[in-house]
Amino acid sequence: MNLNLKQQLTALWKEEDGLGTLEILLIVAVLVAIAIIFRKWIGAWFTKLIGDAETNLDGNNSVPVCDPKITGCK
């Protein structure tokens, strides 16, 4: 029986059908671990990115506002 178990484990090791799924799961696990480890840095970076975008939008006066009531544009 021990020989049969060894043969089954060898066959399982050599079988590559589920290898793609395993690789994807490992990649996802690594990405989740990185996100957990660097969550504060990622949050600060995202907040800064959104703040910079909002500042650029608020301070950008190069595109005129078209208000038909004021300028008569259509």
C-alpha positions as CSV (number, residue, x, y, z in Angstrom):
1,M,0.0,0.0,0.0
2,N,2.9,2.3,0.7
3,L,4.1,1.9,-2.9
4,N,0.7,2.7,-4.2
5,L,0.6,6.0,-2.2
6,K,4.1,6.9,-3.5
7,Q,2.9,6.3,-7.1
8,Q,-0.2,8.5,-6.5
9,L,1.9,11.3,-5.0
10,T,4.3,11.1,-7.9
11,A,1.5,11.2,-10.4
12,L,-0.1,14.2,-8.6
13,W,3.3,16.0,-8.6
14,K,3.8,15.5,-12.3
15,E,0.2,16.4,-13.2
16,E,0.1,20.0,-14.5
17,D,-3.7,20.5,-15.1
18,G,-4.2,22.7,-12.1
19,L,-0.9,24.5,-12.3
20,G,-2.4,27.6,-13.9
21,T,-5.0,28.0,-11.1
22,L,-2.3,27.5,-8.5
23,E,-0.1,30.2,-10.1
24,I,-3.0,32.7,-10.2
25,L,-3.9,32.0,-6.6
26,L,-0.3,32.6,-5.6
27,I,-0.1,35.8,-7.5
28,V,-3.3,37.0,-5.9
29,A,-2.1,36.1,-2.5
30,V,1.2,38.0,-3.0
31,L,-0.8,41.1,-4.3
32,V,-3.1,41.0,-1.3
33,A,-0.1,40.6,1.1
34,I,1.6,43.6,-0.5
35,A,-1.6,45.7,-0.3
36,I,-1.9,44.8,3.4
37,I,1.7,45.6,4.2
38,F,1.7,48.9,2.3
39,R,-1.9,49.9,2.9
40,K,-1.0,53.2,4.7
41,W,1.4,54.2,2.1
42,I,-1.0,53.3,-0.7
43,G,-3.8,55.2,1.0
44,A,-1.6,58.3,1.5
45,W,-0.5,58.2,-2.2
46,F,-4.1,57.8,-3.4
47,T,-5.3,60.7,-1.2
48,K,-2.4,62.9,-2.5
49,L,-3.2,61.9,-6.1
50,I,-6.9,62.8,-5.7
51,G,-6.0,66.0,-3.9
52,D,-3.6,67.0,-6.7
53,A,-6.2,66.3,-9.4
54,E,-8.7,68.4,-7.5
55,T,-6.3,71.2,-7.1
56,N,-5.4,71.1,-10.8
57,L,-9.1,71.1,-11.8
58,D,-9.9,74.0,-9.4
59,G,-7.0,76.1,-10.6
60,N,-7.3,75.4,-14.3
61,N,-8.9,78.5,-15.9
62,S,-7.7,77.8,-19.4
63,V,-11.1,76.3,-20.5
64,P,-13.8,78.9,-20.5
65,V,-17.1,78.1,-18.8
66,C,-19.9,78.4,-21.3
67,D,-23.0,79.7,-19.5
68,P,-25.7,80.7,-22.0
69,K,-27.3,83.0,-19.5
70,I,-24.1,85.1,-19.1
71,T,-22.2,84.8,-22.4
72,G,-24.9,83.8,-24.9
73,C,-22.9,80.8,-26.1
74,K,-24.8,77.7,-27.4
